Amino acid sequence: GVQLAKMLLVSLGYKSENEGFTGNAWATNVNVRAAQKGLYDGLEKMDTSAALTRDNAAQMVWNAMNAYEVEYKTSLIADKDGKLSTQITVQDKVVGSNNDKITLLEDKYEAKAITGTLTAVKQDNGKTTYNITIQDPQYKGEKYNDGKDITYTDVAKDYSSLKYQNVRVLVKPSKNGKDAVVYGVYATNKNTVVTALADDVDDINKTAGKLEINDVSYKTNAENANELPVVTAPDMTSFTSAST
């Protein structure tokens, strides 16, 4: 684990000679930086000195892809006698006229991981591709696209099974409104899926964003509670009361 963390940190821009990633204390220094950059997120119980499982390795790589790259800044510092010395500090890398931070995923693959609620999946007429709509899109916890719904076209796979769930969309964003490429859509860990008969739904309070199934109350975390994420099979159409 710590060996992979070192490689991932170097890929993010850290320099071994600056960070002490060599020598007797290399593992400790790597673990500190890796924790700071979130490489161990979701893996808090993992023994970093042990051999990695494939799923843990995949999680670490994914965490690194979504971490900000870093760069080193050199400054001249004067002491009380006016003697100059060089100070090197590491900071998140910034690019463009707005000095925006950039992730490894953006820099190397021009892609983003956008989260939101999948509210619509529609097959293109006469095609084997689909249009999908993401409600309340966010990127790294912040509003994306000014919070407006995003519709991606020419999606290669039918993601109807994820409809109304909180999802992560791995996408190469559009530069001209036409060329966005969706690599995949995945359910996040924010979902609770309850399967029941319509007769088991005792009450739906759309205003409060609540519903009751078999005497168990559930509350959605959607900002817009006027459309609860409740669907019926097989046609996946939404319904508003148990009687329908």
C-alpha positions in Angstrom: 0.0 0.0 0.0 2.6 2.5 0.9 4.7 1.6 -2.2 1.7 2.3 -4.4 1.0 5.5 -2.5 4.5 6.7 -3.2 4.1 6.1 -6.9 0.8 7.9 -7.0 2.2 10.9 -5.0 5.0 11.2 -7.5 2.5 11.1 -10.4 0.7 14.0 -8.7 3.9 16.1 -8.7 5.6 15.4 -5.4 9.4 15.0 -5.5 11.0 12.3 -3.5 14.0 14.4 -2.6 11.9 17.2 -1.3 9.4 15.1 0.7 11.7 12.5 2.3 10.3 9.7 0.2 13.7 8.0 0.4 15.7 7.0 3.5 14.8 5.4 6.8 11.6 7.4 7.3 10.3 7.2 3.8 7.2 5.1 4.6 6.1 7.5 7.4 6.5 10.5 5.2 4.6 8.8 2.3 1.7 7.9 4.6 1.4 11.4 5.9 1.3 12.9 2.4 -1.0 10.2 1.2 -3.5 10.8 4.0 -3.4 14.6 3.3 -4.2 14.0 -0.4 -7.0 11.6 0.3 -5.3 8.5 -1.2 -6.6 6.4 1.7 -10.1 7.7 1.6 -12.5 4.7 2.1 -9.5 2.6 3.1 -9.1 3.7 6.7 -8.7 0.2 8.0 -6.2 -0.9 5.4 -2.7 -2.0 6.5 -0.5 0.2 4.3 2.5 -2.0 5.0 0.7 -5.2 3.8 0.2 -6.5 0.3 -2.7 -4.8 -1.6 -5.8 -6.4 -2.8 -6.9 -5.4 -6.3 -10.0 -3.6 -5.1 -7.9 -1.5 -2.6 -5.4 -0.7 -5.3 -8.2 0.4 -7.7 -9.6 2.6 -4.9 -6.2 4.3 -4.3 -5.7 4.9 -8.0 -9.2 6.4 -8.3 -8.6 8.6 -5.3 -5.3 9.8 -6.9 -7.1 10.5 -10.2 -9.4 12.9 -8.4 -6.8 14.6 -6.2 -5.3 17.9 -7.2 -1.8 17.9 -8.7 0.9 19.8 -6.9 3.8 22.1 -7.8 6.7 23.6 -6.0 7.2 27.3 -5.4 10.6 28.8 -4.7 10.9 32.0 -2.6 13.7 34.1 -1.4 13.6 34.8 2.3 15.6 37.5 4.1 16.7 37.0 7.7 17.2 39.9 10.2 20.7 40.6 8.8 19.4 40.8 5.3 20.9 37.5 4.3 18.9 35.7 1.6 18.0 32.1 1.7 15.9 29.9 -0.6 12.6 28.4 0.6 10.8 25.7 -1.3 7.1 25.0 -0.6 4.6 22.7 -2.2 1.1 23.8 -3.2 -1.8 22.7 -5.3 -1.0 23.3 -9.0 -3.0 26.1 -10.6 -3.6 26.6 -14.3 -5.2 29.1 -16.7 -6.1 32.8 -16.2 -8.3 32.0 -13.2 -5.5 30.0 -11.4 -7.8 27.0 -11.2 -6.7 23.9 -9.4 -6.5 20.8 -11.6 -6.9 17.1 -10.9 -4.8 14.3 -12.4 -8.0 13.1 -14.1 -8.5 16.5 -15.8 -4.9 17.0 -16.7 -4.0 13.6 -18.2 -7.4 12.5 -19.5 -9.4 15.8 -19.8 -12.2 14.1 -17.8 -14.3 14.9 -14.8 -16.3 12.9 -12.2 -19.6 14.7 -11.9 -22.2 13.6 -9.4 -26.0 14.2 -9.3 -29.3 12.5 -9.7 -30.0 10.6 -12.9 -33.5 11.8 -13.7 -34.0 10.8 -17.4 -32.8 8.2 -19.7 -34.1 8.3 -23.3 -33.1 6.2 -26.3 -32.3 8.2 -29.4 -34.8 7.7 -32.2 -33.6 4.9 -34.5 -30.3 4.6 -32.7 -28.7 2.4 -30.1 -27.5 5.4 -28.0 -29.2 7.3 -25.2 -29.7 10.8 -23.8 -29.3 11.1 -20.0 -30.1 14.0 -17.7 -28.3 14.7 -14.4 -30.1 16.9 -11.9 -28.2 19.1 -9.4 -24.8 18.3 -11.0 -21.8 18.8 -8.7 -18.0 18.5 -9.1 -15.8 17.9 -6.1 -18.7 19.0 -3.8 -19.4 22.3 -5.6 -22.1 23.3 -8.0 -21.3 22.5 -11.6 -22.9 24.1 -14.7 -24.3 26.7 -12.3 -26.4 24.0 -10.8 -28.5 23.6 -13.9 -29.5 20.1 -15.2 -27.1 18.6 -17.7 -28.1 16.4 -20.6 -25.5 14.2 -22.2 -26.2 12.8 -25.7 -24.9 9.8 -27.6 -24.4 7.7 -24.5 -23.4 4.2 -25.5 -25.2 2.3 -22.7 -28.7 2.2 -21.3 -28.5 3.3 -17.6 -32.3 3.1 -16.9 -31.5 0.7 -14.0 -29.9 3.7 -12.2 -32.7 6.1 -12.8 -33.5 8.4 -9.8 -30.3 7.3 -8.0 -27.4 9.5 -7.1 -24.7 8.7 -9.6 -21.2 9.6 -10.6 -20.7 10.4 -14.3 -17.2 9.9 -15.7 -17.2 12.3 -18.6 -14.9 14.2 -21.0 -16.8 17.6 -20.9 -18.1 19.3 -24.0 -16.0 22.2 -25.4 -18.6 23.3 -28.0 -21.8 21.8 -26.7 -21.7 18.7 -28.9 -18.6 16.6 -28.1 -19.0 15.5 -24.5 -18.0 11.8 -24.1 -19.5 9.8 -21.3 -17.2 6.9 -20.3 -19.5 5.5 -17.6 -22.3 6.1 -15.1 -22.0 4.6 -11.6 -24.2 4.6 -8.5 -22.6 6.3 -5.5 -22.8 5.1 -1.9 -25.5 7.7 -1.1 -28.3 5.6 -2.3 -30.8 3.4 -0.3 -32.8 1.3 -2.7 -36.0 -0.2 -1.2 -38.0 -2.8 -3.2 -41.6 -3.4 -2.3 -45.1 -3.9 -3.7 -47.2 -0.8 -4.4 -49.6 -1.9 -1.6 -46.7 -1.8 0.8 -46.3 2.0 0.4 -48.4 3.4 3.2 -47.8 7.2 2.7 -46.0 9.6 0.4 -45.5 13.2 1.6 -43.9 15.0 -1.4 -43.6 18.3 0.4 -41.6 16.9 3.3 -39.7 14.5 1.0 -40.8 11.5 3.0 -42.4 8.1 2.3 -43.4 5.2 4.4 -43.0 1.6 3.3 -44.2 -1.3 5.6 -44.4 1.1 8.5 -40.8 2.2 8.0 -40.3 5.9 7.3 -37.7 7.1 4.7 -36.6 10.6 3.8 -34.9 11.7 0.6 -31.9 14.1 0.6 -32.9 15.6 -2.7 -33.1 19.4 -2.7 -36.3 19.2 -4.7 -38.6 17.0 -2.8 -41.4 17.5 -5.3 -40.2 14.5 -7.3 -39.4 11.6 -5.0 -37.1 8.9 -6.4 -39.9 6.3 -6.4 -40.4 4.2 -9.6 -42.6 1.3 -10.6 -41.5 -1.7 -12.6 -41.5 -2.7 -15.4 -42.0 0.6 -17.1 -40.1 2.7 -14.5 -42.7 5.4 -14.4 -42.9 7.5 -11.3 -46.0 7.5 -9.1 -47.3 9.8 -6.4 -49.5 7.6 -4.2 -50.0 4.0 -3.3 -53.5 4.0 -4.8 -52.0 4.5 -8.3 
